[in-house]
Amino acid sequence: MARGQQKIQSQQKNQEKMAKLKKQQGSSQIGTAAAALKHSCAVCKSQMPDAKTYKQHFENKHPGKELPAELKDVQ
Ligand SMILES: [Zn+2]
């Protein structure tokens, strides 16, 4: 019986560990997502908050340039 309990306890510890790890990863993922929101214009290196703005910027400022692949499916 004691062995079984130990197993459960270590499982709980592991779960706590994983939860903490997930939390840490989660917050760093948010950081990555926020960073991904910033688009940098391929031509003039201006920072765009989102792809839609970037596409509008690109079409207005660089009409002669070919649209970057990442903007082709942006509505
Ligand atoms: Zn630009």
N, CA, C, O and the ligand as a Tripos MOL2 file, in Angstrom:
@<TRIPOS>MOLECULE
protein
  301   299    76     0     0
PROTEIN
NO_CHARGES

@<TRIPOS>ATOM
      1 N           0.8310   -1.2150    0.0000 N.3       1 MET1
      2 CA          0.0000    0.0000    0.0000 C.3       1 MET1
      3 C           0.8630    1.2610    0.0000 C.2       1 MET1
      4 O           0.6110    2.2170   -0.7340 O.2       1 MET1
      5 N           1.9020    1.2240    0.8630 N.am      2 ALA2
      6 CA          2.7550    2.4040    0.9730 C.3       2 ALA2
      7 C           3.3990    2.7220   -0.3740 C.2       2 ALA2
      8 O           3.5740    3.8790   -0.7550 O.2       2 ALA2
      9 N           3.7430    1.6490   -1.0720 N.am      3 ARG3
     10 CA          4.3850    1.8560   -2.3750 C.3       3 ARG3
     11 C           3.4520    2.5780   -3.3450 C.2       3 ARG3
     12 O           3.8270    3.5050   -4.0620 O.2       3 ARG3
     13 N           2.1930    2.0810   -3.3180 N.am      4 GLY4
     14 CA          1.2170    2.7040   -4.2040 C.3       4 GLY4
     15 C           1.0470    4.1840   -3.8960 C.2       4 GLY4
     16 O           0.9330    5.0170   -4.7950 O.2       4 GLY4
     17 N           1.0330    4.4900   -2.6050 N.am      5 GLN5
     18 CA          0.8710    5.8930   -2.2180 C.3       5 GLN5
     19 C           2.0520    6.7360   -2.6770 C.2       5 GLN5
     20 O           1.9030    7.8660   -3.1430 O.2       5 GLN5
     21 N           3.2300    6.1410   -2.5280 N.am      6 GLN6
     22 CA          4.4300    6.8650   -2.9740 C.3       6 GLN6
     23 C           4.3300    7.1840   -4.4620 C.2       6 GLN6
     24 O           4.6930    8.2660   -4.9220 O.2       6 GLN6
     25 N           3.8250    6.2000   -5.1860 N.am      7 LYS7
     26 CA          3.7090    6.3830   -6.6300 C.3       7 LYS7
     27 C           2.7670    7.5520   -6.9180 C.2       7 LYS7
     28 O           3.0430    8.4170   -7.7490 O.2       7 LYS7
     29 N           1.6560    7.5390   -6.2040 N.am      8 ILE8
     30 CA          0.6860    8.6270   -6.4100 C.3       8 ILE8
     31 C           1.3090    9.9670   -6.0610 C.2       8 ILE8
     32 O           1.1310   10.9580   -6.7690 O.2       8 ILE8
     33 N           2.0520    9.9780   -4.9400 N.am      9 GLN9
     34 CA          2.6810   11.2400   -4.5290 C.3       9 GLN9
     35 C           3.6710   11.7330   -5.5790 C.2       9 GLN9
     36 O           3.7190   12.9200   -5.9020 O.2       9 GLN9
     37 N           4.4580   10.7980   -6.1040 N.am     10 SER10
     38 CA          5.4340   11.2320   -7.0970 C.3      10 SER10
     39 C           4.7300   11.6680   -8.3810 C.2      10 SER10
     40 O           5.1990   12.5600   -9.0870 O.2      10 SER10
     41 N           3.6080   11.0300   -8.6680 N.am     11 GLN11
     42 CA          2.8410   11.4580   -9.8400 C.3      11 GLN11
     43 C           2.3180   12.8750   -9.6500 C.2      11 GLN11
     44 O           2.3390   13.7000  -10.5640 O.2      11 GLN11
     45 N           1.8440   13.1320   -8.4200 N.am     12 GLN12
     46 CA          1.3420   14.4790   -8.1390 C.3      12 GLN12
     47 C           2.4570   15.5000   -8.2610 C.2      12 GLN12
     48 O           2.2680   16.5900   -8.8010 O.2      12 GLN12
     49 N           3.6350   15.1250   -7.7430 N.am     13 LYS13
     50 CA          4.7750   16.0360   -7.8490 C.3      13 LYS13
     51 C           5.1080   16.3060   -9.3120 C.2      13 LYS13
     52 O           5.3870   17.4340   -9.7180 O.2      13 LYS13
     53 N           5.0670   15.2300  -10.0810 N.am     14 ASN14
     54 CA          5.3500   15.3800  -11.4960 C.3      14 ASN14
     55 C           4.3410   16.3090  -12.1660 C.2      14 ASN14
     56 O           4.6920   17.1560  -12.9870 O.2      14 ASN14
     57 N           3.0790   16.1230  -11.7890 N.am     15 GLN15
     58 CA          2.0430   16.9670  -12.3830 C.3      15 GLN15
     59 C           2.2630   18.4280  -12.0240 C.2      15 GLN15
     60 O           2.0930   19.3210  -12.8540 O.2      15 GLN15
     61 N           2.6490   18.6570  -10.7600 N.am     16 GLU16
     62 CA          2.9300   20.0310  -10.3490 C.3      16 GLU16
     63 C           4.0770   20.6150  -11.1790 C.2      16 GLU16
     64 O           4.0370   21.7550  -11.6400 O.2      16 GLU16
     65 N           5.0850   19.7810  -11.3420 N.am     17 LYS17
     66 CA          6.2440   20.2040  -12.1320 C.3      17 LYS17
     67 C           5.8080   20.5830  -13.5450 C.2      17 LYS17
     68 O           6.1640   21.6370  -14.0730 O.2      17 LYS17
     69 N           5.0170   19.6750  -14.1410 N.am     18 MET18
     70 CA          4.5750   19.9050  -15.5090 C.3      18 MET18
     71 C           3.7150   21.1620  -15.6160 C.2      18 MET18
     72 O           3.8010   21.9210  -16.5810 O.2      18 MET18
     73 N           2.8740   21.3560  -14.5810 N.am     19 ALA19
     74 CA          2.0030   22.5350  -14.5920 C.3      19 ALA19
     75 C           2.8420   23.8100  -14.5510 C.2      19 ALA19
     76 O           2.5700   24.7760  -15.2640 O.2      19 ALA19
     77 N           3.8650   23.7920  -13.7010 N.am     20 LYS20
     78 CA          4.7530   24.9560  -13.6100 C.3      20 LYS20
     79 C           5.4620   25.1850  -14.9430 C.2      20 LYS20
     80 O           5.5840   26.3100  -15.4280 O.2      20 LYS20
     81 N           5.9160   24.0920  -15.5030 N.am     21 LEU21
     82 CA          6.6200   24.1650  -16.7810 C.3      21 LEU21
     83 C           5.6990   24.7380  -17.8540 C.2      21 LEU21
     84 O           6.0810   25.6060  -18.6390 O.2      21 LEU21
     85 N           4.4680   24.2180  -17.8580 N.am     22 LYS22
     86 CA          3.4970   24.6910  -18.8410 C.3      22 LYS22
     87 C           3.2600   26.1820  -18.6800 C.2      22 LYS22
     88 O           3.1870   26.9260  -19.6590 O.2      22 LYS22
     89 N           3.1390   26.6110  -17.4090 N.am     23 LYS23
     90 CA          2.9150   28.0330  -17.1470 C.3      23 LYS23
     91 C           4.0510   28.8600  -17.7300 C.2      23 LYS23
     92 O           3.8370   29.8800  -18.3840 O.2      23 LYS23
     93 N           5.2630   28.3860  -17.4720 N.am     24 GLN24
     94 CA          6.4250   29.1190  -17.9760 C.3      24 GLN24
     95 C           6.4160   29.1450  -19.5040 C.2      24 GLN24
     96 O           6.6530   30.1760  -20.1330 O.2      24 GLN24
     97 N           6.1320   27.9720  -20.0760 N.am     25 GLN25
     98 CA          6.1060   27.9040  -21.5370 C.3      25 GLN25
     99 C           4.9930   28.7710  -22.0770 C.2      25 GLN25
    100 O           5.1440   29.4440  -23.0960 O.2      25 GLN25
    101 N           3.8540   28.7450  -21.3680 N.am     26 GLY26
    102 CA          2.7130   29.5370  -21.8100 C.3      26 GLY26
    103 C           3.0480   31.0070  -21.8820 C.2      26 GLY26
    104 O           2.7070   31.6820  -22.8530 O.2      26 GLY26
    105 N           3.7180   31.5070  -20.8520 N.am     27 SER27
    106 CA          4.0060   32.9360  -20.8510 C.3      27 SER27
    107 C           5.0250   33.2720  -21.9400 C.2      27 SER27
    108 O           4.9760   34.3480  -22.5350 O.2      27 SER27
    109 N           5.9380   32.3500  -22.1930 N.am     28 SER28
    110 CA          6.9090   32.6400  -23.2380 C.3      28 SER28
    111 C           6.2540   32.5270  -24.6140 C.2      28 SER28
    112 O           6.6660   33.1890  -25.5660 O.2      28 SER28
    113 N           5.2150   31.6680  -24.7040 N.am     29 GLN29
    114 CA          4.4960   31.5580  -25.9730 C.3      29 GLN29
    115 C           3.7360   32.8420  -26.2580 C.2      29 GLN29
    116 O           3.6310   33.2750  -27.4060 O.2      29 GLN29
    117 N           3.2060   33.4440  -25.2010 N.am     30 ILE30
    118 CA          2.5030   34.7140  -25.3860 C.3      30 ILE30
    119 C           3.4930   35.7430  -25.9210 C.2      30 ILE30
    120 O           3.1720   36.5340  -26.8070 O.2      30 ILE30
    121 N           4.7060   35.7160  -25.3640 N.am     31 GLY31
    122 CA          5.7240   36.6370  -25.8370 C.3      31 GLY31
    123 C           6.0290   36.4190  -27.3010 C.2      31 GLY31
    124 O           6.2080   37.3710  -28.0590 O.2      31 GLY31
    125 N           6.0890   35.1510  -27.6960 N.am     32 THR32
    126 CA          6.3740   34.8410  -29.0920 C.3      32 THR32
    127 C           5.2370   35.3020  -29.9780 C.2      32 THR32
    128 O           5.4560   35.8470  -31.0600 O.2      32 THR32
    129 N           4.0130   35.0760  -29.5080 N.am     33 ALA33
    130 CA          2.8500   35.4660  -30.3080 C.3      33 ALA33
    131 C           2.8180   36.9730  -30.5030 C.2      33 ALA33
    132 O           2.5100   37.4640  -31.5900 O.2      33 ALA33
    133 N           3.1370   37.7000  -29.4430 N.am     34 ALA34
    134 CA          3.1400   39.1590  -29.5460 C.3      34 ALA34
    135 C           4.2160   39.6070  -30.5210 C.2      34 ALA34
    136 O           4.0170   40.5480  -31.2890 O.2      34 ALA34
    137 N           5.3400   38.9390  -30.4870 N.am     35 ALA35
    138 CA          6.4200   39.2830  -31.4000 C.3      35 ALA35
    139 C           6.0210   38.9610  -32.8290 C.2      35 ALA35
    140 O           6.3720   39.6850  -33.7600 O.2      35 ALA35
    141 N           5.2800   37.8650  -32.9970 N.am     36 ALA36
    142 CA          4.8600   37.4520  -34.3330 C.3      36 ALA36
    143 C           3.8520   38.4250  -34.9140 C.2      36 ALA36
    144 O           3.6940   38.5150  -36.1310 O.2      36 ALA36
    145 N           3.1670   39.1580  -34.0370 N.am     37 LEU37
    146 CA          2.1770   40.1250  -34.5100 C.3      37 LEU37
    147 C           2.8410   41.2750  -35.2430 C.2      37 LEU37
    148 O           2.2240   41.9330  -36.0800 O.2      37 LEU37
    149 N           4.0830   41.5080  -34.9250 N.am     38 LYS38
    150 CA          4.7690   42.6210  -35.5560 C.3      38 LYS38
    151 C           5.3670   42.1720  -36.8780 C.2      38 LYS38
    152 O           6.2510   41.3160  -36.9270 O.2      38 LYS38
    153 N           4.8720   42.7610  -37.9250 N.am     39 HIS39
    154 CA          5.4180   42.4540  -39.2360 C.3      39 HIS39
    155 C           6.3720   43.5670  -39.6100 C.2      39 HIS39
    156 O           6.1070   44.7480  -39.3880 O.2      39 HIS39
    157 N           7.4710   43.1620  -40.1730 N.am     40 SER40
    158 CA          8.4320   44.1440  -40.6220 C.3      40 SER40
    159 C           8.3880   44.1750  -42.1480 C.2      40 SER40
    160 O           8.5500   43.1480  -42.8060 O.2      40 SER40
    161 N           8.1710   45.3450  -42.6880 N.am     41 CYS41
    162 CA          8.0540   45.4750  -44.1410 C.3      41 CYS41
    163 C           9.3380   44.9880  -44.8100 C.2      41 CYS41
    164 O          10.4440   45.3680  -44.4250 O.2      41 CYS41
    165 N           9.1650   44.1450  -45.8120 N.am     42 ALA42
    166 CA         10.3140   43.5610  -46.5030 C.3      42 ALA42
    167 C          11.0750   44.6220  -47.2860 C.2      42 ALA42
    168 O          12.2550   44.4400  -47.5870 O.2      42 ALA42
    169 N          10.4150   45.7270  -47.6170 N.am     43 VAL43
    170 CA         11.0570   46.7510  -48.4430 C.3      43 VAL43
    171 C          11.6550   47.8710  -47.5940 C.2      43 VAL43
    172 O          12.8440   48.1720  -47.7050 O.2      43 VAL43
    173 N          10.8140   48.4980  -46.7290 N.am     44 CYS44
    174 CA         11.3080   49.6610  -45.9930 C.3      44 CYS44
    175 C          11.5350   49.3710  -44.5120 C.2      44 CYS44
    176 O          11.9350   50.2590  -43.7590 O.2      44 CYS44
    177 N          11.2790   48.1190  -44.0870 N.am     45 LYS45
    178 CA         11.5340   47.6660  -42.7090 C.3      45 LYS45
    179 C          10.6410   48.3540  -41.6730 C.2      45 LYS45
    180 O          10.9320   48.2980  -40.4780 O.2      45 LYS45
    181 N           9.5730   48.9930  -42.1100 N.am     46 SER46
    182 CA          8.6230   49.5750  -41.1580 C.3      46 SER46
    183 C           7.9430   48.4620  -40.3810 C.2      46 SER46
    184 O           7.7080   47.3790  -40.9170 O.2      46 SER46
    185 N           7.6250   48.7270  -39.1120 N.am     47 GLN47
    186 CA          6.9670   47.7330  -38.2670 C.3      47 GLN47
    187 C           5.4590   47.8690  -38.4160 C.2      47 GLN47
    188 O           4.9080   48.9590  -38.2610 O.2      47 GLN47
    189 N           4.7920   46.7540  -38.7180 N.am     48 MET48
    190 CA          3.3400   46.7380  -38.8430 C.3      48 MET48
    191 C           2.7420   45.9030  -37.7220 C.2      48 MET48
    192 O           3.2550   44.8300  -37.4050 O.2      48 MET48
    193 N           1.6600   46.3880  -37.1190 N.am     49 PRO49
    194 CA          1.0460   45.6380  -36.0120 C.3      49 PRO49
    195 C           0.3610   44.3600  -36.4820 C.2      49 PRO49
    196 O           0.2670   43.4030  -35.7130 O.2      49 PRO49
    197 N          -0.1130   44.3180  -37.7060 N.am     50 ASP50
    198 CA         -0.7630   43.1030  -38.1970 C.3      50 ASP50
    199 C          -0.6180   42.9870  -39.7130 C.2      50 ASP50
    200 O          -0.2370   43.9340  -40.4000 O.2      50 ASP50
    201 N          -0.9310   41.8090  -40.1990 N.am     51 ALA51
    202 CA         -0.7150   41.5000  -41.6120 C.3      51 ALA51
    203 C          -1.5700   42.3810  -42.5110 C.2      51 ALA51
    204 O          -1.1390   42.7820  -43.5930 O.2      51 ALA51
    205 N          -2.7880   42.6820  -42.0570 N.am     52 LYS52
    206 CA         -3.7030   43.4840  -42.8660 C.3      52 LYS52
    207 C          -3.1210   44.8800  -43.1050 C.2      52 LYS52
    208 O          -3.1200   45.3890  -44.2260 O.2      52 LYS52
    209 N          -2.6300   45.4820  -42.0210 N.am     53 THR53
    210 CA         -2.0130   46.8010  -42.1200 C.3      53 THR53
    211 C          -0.7840   46.7360  -43.0180 C.2      53 THR53
    212 O          -0.5310   47.6200  -43.8360 O.2      53 THR53
    213 N          -0.0450   45.6760  -42.8370 N.am     54 TYR54
    214 CA          1.1700   45.4840  -43.6310 C.3      54 TYR54
    215 C           0.8210   45.4030  -45.1170 C.2      54 TYR54
    216 O           1.4940   46.0030  -45.9560 O.2      54 TYR54
    217 N          -0.2350   44.6570  -45.4300 N.am     55 LYS55
    218 CA         -0.6240   44.5030  -46.8230 C.3      55 LYS55
    219 C          -1.0580   45.8470  -47.4050 C.2      55 LYS55
    220 O          -0.6740   46.2060  -48.5180 O.2      55 LYS55
    221 N          -1.8540   46.5770  -46.6460 N.am     56 GLN56
    222 CA         -2.2980   47.8990  -47.1040 C.3      56 GLN56
    223 C          -1.0890   48.8050  -47.3300 C.2      56 GLN56
    224 O          -0.9950   49.5000  -48.3420 O.2      56 GLN56
    225 N          -0.1760   48.7810  -46.3770 N.am     57 HIS57
    226 CA          1.0430   49.5700  -46.4800 C.3      57 HIS57
    227 C           1.8100   49.1850  -47.7390 C.2      57 HIS57
    228 O           2.2580   50.0380  -48.5060 O.2      57 HIS57
    229 N           1.9460   47.8740  -47.9280 N.am     58 PHE58
    230 CA          2.7330   47.3830  -49.0590 C.3      58 PHE58
    231 C           2.1190   47.8230  -50.3830 C.2      58 PHE58
    232 O           2.8150   48.2760  -51.2910 O.2      58 PHE58
    233 N           0.7800   47.6750  -50.4710 N.am     59 GLU59
    234 CA          0.0950   48.0290  -51.7220 C.3      59 GLU59
    235 C           0.1730   49.5290  -51.9850 C.2      59 GLU59
    236 O           0.2630   49.9590  -53.1350 O.2      59 GLU59
    237 N           0.1370   50.3320  -50.9040 N.am     60 ASN60
    238 CA          0.1720   51.7900  -51.0630 C.3      60 ASN60
    239 C           1.5810   52.3080  -51.3210 C.2      60 ASN60
    240 O           1.7900   53.1660  -52.1780 O.2      60 ASN60
    241 N           2.5310   51.7880  -50.5800 N.am     61 LYS61
    242 CA          3.8840   52.3550  -50.6150 C.3      61 LYS61
    243 C           4.7890   51.6820  -51.6410 C.2      61 LYS61
    244 O           5.6910   52.3060  -52.1980 O.2      61 LYS61
    245 N           4.5370   50.4270  -51.8730 N.am     62 HIS62
    246 CA          5.4230   49.7060  -52.7910 C.3      62 HIS62
    247 C           4.6130   48.9800  -53.8640 C.2      62 HIS62
    248 O           4.6950   47.7580  -53.9880 O.2      62 HIS62
    249 N           3.8350   49.7310  -54.6350 N.am     63 PRO63
    250 CA          2.9480   49.0800  -55.6130 C.3      63 PRO63
    251 C           3.7210   48.3260  -56.6940 C.2      63 PRO63
    252 O           3.1890   47.3940  -57.2960 O.2      63 PRO63
    253 N           4.9480   48.7140  -56.9410 N.am     64 GLY64
    254 CA          5.7160   48.0610  -57.9930 C.3      64 GLY64
    255 C           6.3460   46.7530  -57.5500 C.2      64 GLY64
    256 O           6.7970   45.9560  -58.3730 O.2      64 GLY64
    257 N           6.3740   46.5400  -56.2290 N.am     65 LYS65
    258 CA          7.0460   45.3400  -55.7010 C.3      65 LYS65
    259 C           6.0800   44.1640  -55.6650 C.2      65 LYS65
    260 O           4.8660   44.3330  -55.5490 O.2      65 LYS65
    261 N           6.6430   42.9850  -55.7650 N.am     66 GLU66
    262 CA          5.8050   41.7920  -55.6720 C.3      66 GLU66
    263 C           5.4230   41.5620  -54.2180 C.2      66 GLU66
    264 O           6.2580   41.6630  -53.3190 O.2      66 GLU66
    265 N           4.1570   41.2540  -54.0040 N.am     67 LEU67
    266 CA          3.6290   41.0350  -52.6510 C.3      67 LEU67
    267 C           4.3440   39.8490  -52.0130 C.2      67 LEU67
    268 O           4.4530   38.7890  -52.6300 O.2      67 LEU67
    269 N           4.8350   40.0180  -50.7740 N.am     68 PRO68
    270 CA          5.4750   38.8730  -50.0850 C.3      68 PRO68
    271 C           4.4810   37.7200  -49.9390 C.2      68 PRO68
    272 O           3.2790   37.9440  -49.8000 O.2      68 PRO68
    273 N           4.9800   36.5070  -49.9720 N.am     69 ALA69
    274 CA          4.1360   35.3050  -49.9180 C.3      69 ALA69
    275 C           3.2200   35.3300  -48.6970 C.2      69 ALA69
    276 O           2.0780   34.8750  -48.7590 O.2      69 ALA69
    277 N           3.7280   35.8650  -47.5900 N.am     70 GLU70
    278 CA          2.9370   35.8680  -46.3580 C.3      70 GLU70
    279 C           1.7210   36.7820  -46.4590 C.2      70 GLU70
    280 O           0.7960   36.6730  -45.6530 O.2      70 GLU70
    281 N           1.7130   37.6840  -47.4450 N.am     71 LEU71
    282 CA          0.5820   38.6170  -47.5690 C.3      71 LEU71
    283 C          -0.3960   38.1990  -48.6450 C.2      71 LEU71
    284 O          -1.4710   38.7860  -48.7670 O.2      71 LEU71
    285 N          -0.0420   37.1930  -49.4260 N.am     72 LYS72
    286 CA         -0.8820   36.8470  -50.5720 C.3      72 LYS72
    287 C          -2.2560   36.3450  -50.1550 C.2      72 LYS72
    288 O          -3.2430   36.5830  -50.8500 O.2      72 LYS72
    289 N          -2.3260   35.6400  -49.0020 N.am     73 ASP73
    290 CA         -3.6520   35.1330  -48.5880 C.3      73 ASP73
    291 C          -4.2780   36.0080  -47.5180 C.2      73 ASP73
    292 O          -5.2210   35.5810  -46.8520 O.2      73 ASP73
    293 N          -3.7750   37.2250  -47.3370 N.am     74 VAL74
    294 CA         -4.3910   38.1460  -46.3760 C.3      74 VAL74
    295 C          -5.5130   38.8950  -47.0830 C.2      74 VAL74
    296 O          -5.3320   39.4560  -48.1640 O.2      74 VAL74
    297 N          -6.6810   38.8860  -46.4390 N.am     75 GLN75
    298 CA         -7.8400   39.5620  -47.0400 C.3      75 GLN75
    299 C          -7.7740   41.0530  -46.8070 C.2      75 GLN75
    300 O          -8.6630   41.7860  -47.2410 O.2      75 GLN75
    301 ZN          7.2780   49.3730  -46.6030 Zn       76 ZN76
@<TRIPOS>BOND
     1     1     2 1
     2     2     3 1
     3     3     4 2
     4     3     5 am
     5     5     6 1
     6     6     7 1
     7     7     8 2
     8     7     9 am
     9     9    10 1
    10    10    11 1
    11    11    12 2
    12    11    13 am
    13    13    14 1
    14    14    15 1
    15    15    16 2
    16    15    17 am
    17    17    18 1
    18    18    19 1
    19    19    20 2
    20    19    21 am
    21    21    22 1
    22    22    23 1
    23    23    24 2
    24    23    25 am
    25    25    26 1
    26    26    27 1
    27    27    28 2
    28    27    29 am
    29    29    30 1
    30    30    31 1
    31    31    32 2
    32    31    33 am
    33    33    34 1
    34    34    35 1
    35    35    36 2
    36    35    37 am
    37    37    38 1
    38    38    39 1
    39    39    40 2
    40    39    41 am
    41    41    42 1
    42    42    43 1
    43    43    44 2
    44    43    45 am
    45    45    46 1
    46    46    47 1
    47    47    48 2
    48    47    49 am
    49    49    50 1
    50    50    51 1
    51    51    52 2
    52    51    53 am
    53    53    54 1
    54    54    55 1
    55    55    56 2
    56    55    57 am
    57    57    58 1
    58    58    59 1
    59    59    60 2
    60    59    61 am
    61    61    62 1
    62    62    63 1
    63    63    64 2
    64    63    65 am
    65    65    66 1
    66    66    67 1
    67    67    68 2
    68    67    69 am
    69    69    70 1
    70    70    71 1
    71    71    72 2
    72    71    73 am
    73    73    74 1
    74    74    75 1
    75    75    76 2
    76    75    77 am
    77    77    78 1
    78    78    79 1
    79    79    80 2
    80    79    81 am
    81    81    82 1
    82    82    83 1
    83    83    84 2
    84    83    85 am
    85    85    86 1
    86    86    87 1
    87    87    88 2
    88    87    89 am
    89    89    90 1
    90    90    91 1
    91    91    92 2
    92    91    93 am
    93    93    94 1
    94    94    95 1
    95    95    96 2
    96    95    97 am
    97    97    98 1
    98    98    99 1
    99    99   100 2
   100    99   101 am
   101   101   102 1
   102   102   103 1
   103   103   104 2
   104   103   105 am
   105   105   106 1
   106   106   107 1
   107   107   108 2
   108   107   109 am
   109   109   110 1
   110   110   111 1
   111   111   112 2
   112   111   113 am
   113   113   114 1
   114   114   115 1
   115   115   116 2
   116   115   117 am
   117   117   118 1
   118   118   119 1
   119   119   120 2
   120   119   121 am
   121   121   122 1
   122   122   123 1
   123   123   124 2
   124   123   125 am
   125   125   126 1
   126   126   127 1
   127   127   128 2
   128   127   129 am
   129   129   130 1
   130   130   131 1
   131   131   132 2
   132   131   133 am
   133   133   134 1
   134   134   135 1
   135   135   136 2
   136   135   137 am
   137   137   138 1
   138   138   139 1
   139   139   140 2
   140   139   141 am
   141   141   142 1
   142   142   143 1
   143   143   144 2
   144   143   145 am
   145   145   146 1
   146   146   147 1
   147   147   148 2
   148   147   149 am
   149   149   150 1
   150   150   151 1
   151   151   152 2
   152   151   153 am
   153   153   154 1
   154   154   155 1
   155   155   156 2
   156   155   157 am
   157   157   158 1
   158   158   159 1
   159   159   160 2
   160   159   161 am
   161   161   162 1
   162   162   163 1
   163   163   164 2
   164   163   165 am
   165   165   166 1
   166   166   167 1
   167   167   168 2
   168   167   169 am
   169   169   170 1
   170   170   171 1
   171   171   172 2
   172   171   173 am
   173   173   174 1
   174   174   175 1
   175   175   176 2
   176   175   177 am
   177   177   178 1
   178   178   179 1
   179   179   180 2
   180   179   181 am
   181   181   182 1
   182   182   183 1
   183   183   184 2
   184   183   185 am
   185   185   186 1
   186   186   187 1
   187   187   188 2
   188   187   189 am
   189   189   190 1
   190   190   191 1
   191   191   192 2
   192   191   193 am
   193   193   194 1
   194   194   195 1
   195   195   196 2
   196   195   197 am
   197   197   198 1
   198   198   199 1
   199   199   200 2
   200   199   201 am
   201   201   202 1
   202   202   203 1
   203   203   204 2
   204   203   205 am
   205   205   206 1
   206   206   207 1
   207   207   208 2
   208   207   209 am
   209   209   210 1
   210   210   211 1
   211   211   212 2
   212   211   213 am
   213   213   214 1
   214   214   215 1
   215   215   216 2
   216   215   217 am
   217   217   218 1
   218   218   219 1
   219   219   220 2
   220   219   221 am
   221   221   222 1
   222   222   223 1
   223   223   224 2
   224   223   225 am
   225   225   226 1
   226   226   227 1
   227   227   228 2
   228   227   229 am
   229   229   230 1
   230   230   231 1
   231   231   232 2
   232   231   233 am
   233   233   234 1
   234   234   235 1
   235   235   236 2
   236   235   237 am
   237   237   238 1
   238   238   239 1
   239   239   240 2
   240   239   241 am
   241   241   242 1
   242   242   243 1
   243   243   244 2
   244   243   245 am
   245   245   246 1
   246   246   247 1
   247   247   248 2
   248   247   249 am
   249   249   250 1
   250   250   251 1
   251   251   252 2
   252   251   253 am
   253   253   254 1
   254   254   255 1
   255   255   256 2
   256   255   257 am
   257   257   258 1
   258   258   259 1
   259   259   260 2
   260   259   261 am
   261   261   262 1
   262   262   263 1
   263   263   264 2
   264   263   265 am
   265   265   266 1
   266   266   267 1
   267   267   268 2
   268   267   269 am
   269   269   270 1
   270   270   271 1
   271   271   272 2
   272   271   273 am
   273   273   274 1
   274   274   275 1
   275   275   276 2
   276   275   277 am
   277   277   278 1
   278   278   279 1
   279   279   280 2
   280   279   281 am
   281   281   282 1
   282   282   283 1
   283   283   284 2
   284   283   285 am
   285   285   286 1
   286   286   287 1
   287   287   288 2
   288   287   289 am
   289   289   290 1
   290   290   291 1
   291   291   292 2
   292   291   293 am
   293   293   294 1
   294   294   295 1
   295   295   296 2
   296   295   297 am
   297   297   298 1
   298   298   299 1
   299   299   300 2
@<TRIPOS>SUBSTRUCTURE
     1 MET1         2 RESIDUE 1 A MET
     2 ALA2         6 RESIDUE 1 A ALA
     3 ARG3        10 RESIDUE 1 A ARG
     4 GLY4        14 RESIDUE 1 A GLY
     5 GLN5        18 RESIDUE 1 A GLN
     6 GLN6        22 RESIDUE 1 A GLN
     7 LYS7        26 RESIDUE 1 A LYS
     8 ILE8        30 RESIDUE 1 A ILE
     9 GLN9        34 RESIDUE 1 A GLN
    10 SER10       38 RESIDUE 1 A SER
    11 GLN11       42 RESIDUE 1 A GLN
    12 GLN12       46 RESIDUE 1 A GLN
    13 LYS13       50 RESIDUE 1 A LYS
    14 ASN14       54 RESIDUE 1 A ASN
    15 GLN15       58 RESIDUE 1 A GLN
    16 GLU16       62 RESIDUE 1 A GLU
    17 LYS17       66 RESIDUE 1 A LYS
    18 MET18       70 RESIDUE 1 A MET
    19 ALA19       74 RESIDUE 1 A ALA
    20 LYS20       78 RESIDUE 1 A LYS
    21 LEU21       82 RESIDUE 1 A LEU
    22 LYS22       86 RESIDUE 1 A LYS
    23 LYS23       90 RESIDUE 1 A LYS
    24 GLN24       94 RESIDUE 1 A GLN
    25 GLN25       98 RESIDUE 1 A GLN
    26 GLY26      102 RESIDUE 1 A GLY
    27 SER27      106 RESIDUE 1 A SER
    28 SER28      110 RESIDUE 1 A SER
    29 GLN29      114 RESIDUE 1 A GLN
    30 ILE30      118 RESIDUE 1 A ILE
    31 GLY31      122 RESIDUE 1 A GLY
    32 THR32      126 RESIDUE 1 A THR
    33 ALA33      130 RESIDUE 1 A ALA
    34 ALA34      134 RESIDUE 1 A ALA
    35 ALA35      138 RESIDUE 1 A ALA
    36 ALA36      142 RESIDUE 1 A ALA
    37 LEU37      146 RESIDUE 1 A LEU
    38 LYS38      150 RESIDUE 1 A LYS
    39 HIS39      154 RESIDUE 1 A HIS
    40 SER40      158 RESIDUE 1 A SER
    41 CYS41      162 RESIDUE 1 A CYS
    42 ALA42      166 RESIDUE 1 A ALA
    43 VAL43      170 RESIDUE 1 A VAL
    44 CYS44      174 RESIDUE 1 A CYS
    45 LYS45      178 RESIDUE 1 A LYS
    46 SER46      182 RESIDUE 1 A SER
    47 GLN47      186 RESIDUE 1 A GLN
    48 MET48      190 RESIDUE 1 A MET
    49 PRO49      194 RESIDUE 1 A PRO
    50 ASP50      198 RESIDUE 1 A ASP
    51 ALA51      202 RESIDUE 1 A ALA
    52 LYS52      206 RESIDUE 1 A LYS
    53 THR53      210 RESIDUE 1 A THR
    54 TYR54      214 RESIDUE 1 A TYR
    55 LYS55      218 RESIDUE 1 A LYS
    56 GLN56      222 RESIDUE 1 A GLN
    57 HIS57      226 RESIDUE 1 A HIS
    58 PHE58      230 RESIDUE 1 A PHE
    59 GLU59      234 RESIDUE 1 A GLU
    60 ASN60      238 RESIDUE 1 A ASN
    61 LYS61      242 RESIDUE 1 A LYS
    62 HIS62      246 RESIDUE 1 A HIS
    63 PRO63      250 RESIDUE 1 A PRO
    64 GLY64      254 RESIDUE 1 A GLY
    65 LYS65      258 RESIDUE 1 A LYS
    66 GLU66      262 RESIDUE 1 A GLU
    67 LEU67      266 RESIDUE 1 A LEU
    68 PRO68      270 RESIDUE 1 A PRO
    69 ALA69      274 RESIDUE 1 A ALA
    70 GLU70      278 RESIDUE 1 A GLU
    71 LEU71      282 RESIDUE 1 A LEU
    72 LYS72      286 RESIDUE 1 A LYS
    73 ASP73      290 RESIDUE 1 A ASP
    74 VAL74      294 RESIDUE 1 A VAL
    75 GLN75      298 RESIDUE 1 A GLN
    76 ZN76       301 GROUP 0 **** ****
